[in-house]
Amino acid sequence: MEKEWNVDSPQELISNSASSRNSTTPAPDSNQQAPDSPAVGPQSSTRVRRKPIPRKGHTKSRRGCYNCKSRKVKCQENLPTCLNCNRIGLVCEYPESTQVLVRRPVPASLPAPESSLQPVPAPNLFTVDDLRFFHHFVVTAYPPLPIKGDDIWRDVAQISYGYDYLVHAMLGLAASHLSLYGQDYTSQALSHRVQAIQSLNKSLNKPCSSRAEGDARFGAIMALTFQASCMPEGMVEFLSMVRGCHVVAAHSMPSFEASAFESFTANGYTSSIRKLIAPGGFVETSDVALFDGFSLSVRALGPLCKSPLEIRFLANTERILKLTKTSVLESFALFTSLYDIISESSNDEFASFTEPTNYAAQLLLIHFILIEYLIGEAALGDVGVRFGFRRRVCIMWLNNLADSLPPEYQPYLKWPKKYCELLRHQKNPLVLRGTGLSAPAPSTSTIS
């Protein structure tokens, strides 16, 4: 039976090998044949038994999985499954204390720095919460646009491992989405958002090298945009990210029309909306008081709007509301014109439009946000469920604006407040019949 070697370090291996040779192999004698040497001659059938090859020494794994510990082999400590268990098809389970960090593999040619062993936040570390965020993104929190774009976002998620900014943008959106429903992940959401923006900015300084990289860039900016739409203070940042989507699509992708998001072009988006219209007719609403109320409320903002951007934005909003009397789906598709006005404005125009003390523009924006939600819910039916998270955000953004507006501007929020009160108490906001809301009387407020 062969001798089994069991050592803990290369030094011990060397020591054991030397002592074994000294104790079992006598020094050769010129007058005596070694006992283990084969006899010379044709009649000899003695076979030489080779010495056992020792197992290669290694440092002990202190945080390995249960299977590797029981098999007494070194565990690579990969999460969620180590390489050994993955190779032989075992269910990999770790002691609870080790399921804290998920570490990206360090290239074998470079020694891992000692600091990477410390459980501190770093770009190459992801927590167990992050695994939950990734799952939540893929299943629930991916952006609701493009319409019926589930497969698009699953494909984008599959390439995320190669682009840090895309991973962090996805995790940040999922964390903010979960925070809307009673769980506090705001610090994690902000951390991922900052890392995504920093990494994406670095990427945008270089030419786009492939379609996959273009898809990753646009997917990241879209995720950042919808993360802003989940943030209590994110109304202006949401609009800034909308402009970012326009820039990335126009200048930082090989061809937007040939990307995974080709259905999100202006023509493709309008076409996807119109496909939802029932053949031979339009979707009608049973209670026009909501749309009439917003029409009167928006019209009252006319005297407040001074800049060309404000006037264009107001005119297009009124046109969209007028179209609801014919088809809410067509009016929802027309919302791209309002986003185009924001995206195509100059930096100075946009800065003035989003200035917190520009109360006329702030009132225009909150009307725009609420009208888009109302029309989207009425037009898209079951598809509009994916926009359901905006309900909470609409109420938060309205309350924030109401807290900051001077008293003389408060009357212009009367109708938006009534609508948000309906959203707050009505379990199914798609049911418009019998809301009890009537159109407001034209405002007589005068702002000097």
N, C-alpha and C positions, 0 to 999 in steps of 0.2 A: 504494500500500500504506500502510495506516494506521500511524502511529508507535505502538510499544508502550511503555507506561509500566511501569516497574519501580522501585518506591521502597520504602524500609524504614521510613519514619516520616512522620507528617503534616507535620513541618517540612521534610523533603526534598521532599515533594510540593509544598508551597507554593513552595519555592525553584526547583524545576524548572519549575513553571508560569510563574513570573515571568520566568525567563531565556528560556524558549521564546517568550513573547510579545514580549520585547525584541528577540530575534534574528530572528524570522521575520515580524513584522508591523510594517511601517514606519508612521511617524506620518502621519496624514491630511494631504493638501495641498489647499488650497481650489481650486488651479488644475489639479490632476491627479487623475484617477480612480484609485482604488486598483486594482492589477492583479488582485486576486482578487474585485473587486466585479462583480456581474452587469451586463451592458449593459442599458440601459433601452430598452425598445421591444418591439413585438410580434414582431419577427423573432428576438429573442434566445432561445437554447435552453441557455444556460450554466447549470449546476447548482452550487450552493454546497456544498462538502464540509465537513461538520461536523468540528470538532476532536474527536479521540478523548477519551473520558471515562476519566480515570485510575482504576485499581483502588484501592479504599479501603485505606489503609495500616493496618498492624497490627503489634503487637509479635511478634517471632519466637517460635515454639514450640520450646523446646529439648529437650523430651522427648516429641515427637509420635510417632505410629506411622509405619511405613515408607511406607504408601500416601500419607499426607498430605505427607510429606517429598518423595516423588518427584513428586507433583502440585504441590508448592510452594503448598500452602494451609495455613491455620492449623488445627491439630488441637486439638479440645476436650479431649483426653487423658482421656476417659471410659474406664473399665474395666468389663467386658472388651472392649467395642467402642465406638469413638468415634462421634459422631453422623454424621460424613461417611461413614465406611465402612458404617454401618448404613443410611444413606439410599440409597446406590447399590449395596448388596449385595456389598461386598468383604469378604474375610477380614482382620480387623484384627489386626496383629501389632506389638508394641512392642519396643524394645530391652530386654534382660533387666533392666537396672538400673531401669527405670521400673515394673516389675510388682511394686511393693512395697506401695503403698497404694491403696485404692479410696476415692475421695472422693465424698461425697454432693454433688449440685449445690447451689451457693449461689444464692439468689434474685437475679435480675438487678438488682432495685431496690436491693439492698444491696451495698456494696463488700465483697469478701472481706478479712478482716483479715490482716495480714502473717503472724501466727502460724499461720494455717491452711496456709501453704505449707511449714511445717516438718514433717518426718517424725517427729512425736511422737504418742503415744497421745492420742486425744480422742474424745468421744462420736460425732462425725460421720465417723470414719475406721474402715475395716475393712481387715484385712490379707489377704494371699493365703491364709494359714492359715484365716482366717474363711470364705473361700469353700469351702474343703475341709470345714470344720465344717458349713456349711449343707447341702452335698451329703450329708454323712454323716448328718445329722439326717433329711433327707427320705427317704433310701434305707434306713437301718438303725436309727438311734438314737432315733427318735421313741418316746414312751412306749408300752408294751405294752397299756395300758388307754385307752379301752374295748376289750374283747375284739373282735378283728377290726376295729379302728378305723383301718385304713390310709387310707381315703378321707377320714376326718374330719381326720386330721393333715395330709394334703396340702392340704385346703381351708384349714386354719388357717395353714399355711406361706404360702399365696398372699396372705393379708391382712397378713402380718408387716411388710411395708414401711411400713405406717402406724403401727406401734406399737413404739417403741424397746424397751420392756420385754420384749415377745414375742421380738424378734430376739435380744436378749442372752440370754434364757432358753434359746432353742433352741441358740444357739452354745455356751453353757456346758455344756448337757447333752451335746452331741456331743463337746466337748473332754474332758469327764470320762469319757465312754464309751470314747473312743479311748485314754485314759490307762490304762484297765483292761487293755489288751492290748499293753503294752510300750512305748508311746510317751508321752513326758512332755509333756503339755500342761496340767499342773496350774496353772501361773501364769495362762495364758490362761483356763482354766476358772473360776478364782477371780475374775479381773477381770470377766468377763462376768456372773458370778453377782452380784457386788456391784452392778454397774450395773443389772442387771435388777431386783433387789430395791429399789434406790433409786428407779428410775423407776416401778415398779409401785406403791410406797407413795404417790408423788405422785399417780398416777392414781386410786387408791382414795379419796383425799381429796375427789374430785369425783363427782357423780352420773354414772352410766353413761348415755351418750347414744344408744346404738344396740345392736342385736344383735351387730354385728361387734365393737364394743368389748367387749361382754360375753364373746364367744368368745375374744377376744385376752387378756382378763384371766384367764379360767379356763385357757386354753392355757398361759399363762406360769406360773401357779402349779403346774400339773401338771408342766411341764417342770422347774421348780425342785425339785419333790418327787422326781422320778425322778433328777435330778442328785444330790441328797443320797443316794439309794440306790446311787449309783456311787462315793461318797466313802468312803475308808477310815475316817474318823472321823465318819461321817454318820448313825449310828443315831438319836440323839436329834433331830438336825435333820430327819431324814426324818419323824419323828412330828410335829414342829412344823409342817412343811409340809402334812402331812395335815390338821391342824387348819385351816391356811390355806385349803386347798381347800374345806373345809366353810363357812368364813366367806364366801369369795368367791361360792360357789354360792348361799348363802342371802341375802346382803345386797348384793352388788355386781354383779348382773346383772339385766336386765329380767325374764327368766323362764328359769330353768334348763331347764324342760321344753320350751321353745321354742327352745333353743340348738342349736348343732351337736353338743353333748354330751348330747342328750336321752336317748340309750341308756345313759348312765352314772348315771341316777337309781337309787335303791335297787331299785325294781321292774324298771326296764329292765336293770340289771346282772344281777339274779337270773334274769330271763327269758333273757338272752343266754347265761348259763351253762347253763341247763336245755336250751336248744336243741342243745347239744353232746352231750347224753345220747342214746345209740343207742335207737331206738324199741323198746319192749318189754323193756328191760333196763337194767342199770346197769353202769358200768365197775368191774371188780373188780381187785384187786391179787393177785399170786401169792405175796407174801411179807408177811405181817401182822406180822412181828417188828419192823419199823421203827416201825409205828404203836403196837404194844404197848409198845415200848421208850420212846417219847415219852410214852405214857399214864402209865407208872409214874414216869418222871422228873418229869413235871409234878405228879403227885399228891404226890410227895415235897416239893414246894415249899409245900404247904398250911400247915404250921406257921409258915412264915416270913411269910406274908401277913397284914398287920394292918389296913391301911386299907380302907374300903369299896370304893375303886377297885381295889385289888389283889385283893380277894376276888371282885368281879364279873368281873374280867379272867381270873382263874384258873378260875372256874366255866364261863365261856363257852369257854375253851380246852379244858377237859375234855369239854364237850358236843360240840365240833367233832371231837375225836379219836374219841369214841364213835360219831359218825355215819359215820366212814370204814369201819366194818364193813358198812354198808349201801350207801353210795355216796360215793366220793371227790369226785365232781362236786358233789353236794349239800353236802358238808362244805366244799368250796372256796367255794361261793357264800355260805355262812354266815359266812365271814371278815369280811363287811361289819359284822357285829355287834361284832366286836372293834374295828374302826376307828371305829364309832359311839361306843363307850365312850370312846375317846381324844378324839374330836372334841367330844363333849358334856360332857366334864369341865370343871370350873371351872379358872380360871387357877392357883389355889392347889393344887388337886388335881394338875393336870398338872405343876406345878413340883416338887411332892414326889415324884411318880411317876418323873420323869426325873432326879432328883437323883443324881449319880454315886455318892454314898455310900449310896443306898438299894439295897442289894445284892439284896434280895428282888425288887424291881421290875426291876432289871437282869437277873436270872436269868429272870424271867417274859418279858421282852422278847426275849432271845436264843432262848428256846424258841419263842416266837411266830413270830419271823422264820424259824427253821429249819423249823418245822412248815408254815408257809405255803409255803415253797419245795418241800418234800417233796410236799405234797398237790397243789400246782399242777402240778408236773412229772408226777405220776401221773395227774391228772385230765384235763389239757388235751391231752396227746399232742403232735402236731405244732404245735398252737397255742401250747403252752407253751414252744417254742423261743425265742420272743421275750422270755421271762423268763430266758434262759440266763445273762445277765451277772450275775444275782444270786448265782450259784454262787460266784464269786470273792469277792463282797462278804460273803456269809455267813461264809466262812472267815476273812476279815479281821476282821469284827466279833467273832466268837468269840474269836480270838486276842487282840484288844484287851481284851476283858472278862476273859479268863483272866489277863492280865498285871496287871490292877488289883484282882482279887478277893483278899481276905485268905485265909489258908490254911484257916480253918474253913469257908469257903464253896466251896472247890474241889471237894469231892465231888459237889456238885450239877451240876457240868459234865461229869461222867464220860460220860454218854450223849451229850450234844451233841458232845463231842470225838470220840467213836467215829463218829458220823454224819458229821462234817466230814472225818474221816480217809478215810471211804468216798468222799466227794465229791472229795477231793484225788487219789485214785488210780484211781477208776473213770471210764473215758473216757465211758461212757454212763450217766449217773445215772438214766435212765428204766428201766434193767434192774434190777429189784429182786430177782429170783429168785437165790438162792444167794449172798447177801451175806455169810453167815457171822456175822452179828450176831444175838445173842440178847438178849432183853429183860433189862434189869438187875434185880438184886434190889432190893427196896425199901430206900431209904437209911435208915441208922440214925443219921445225923449229927444232932446237937442243937446249936442255936444259942441261947445264952443271951442 
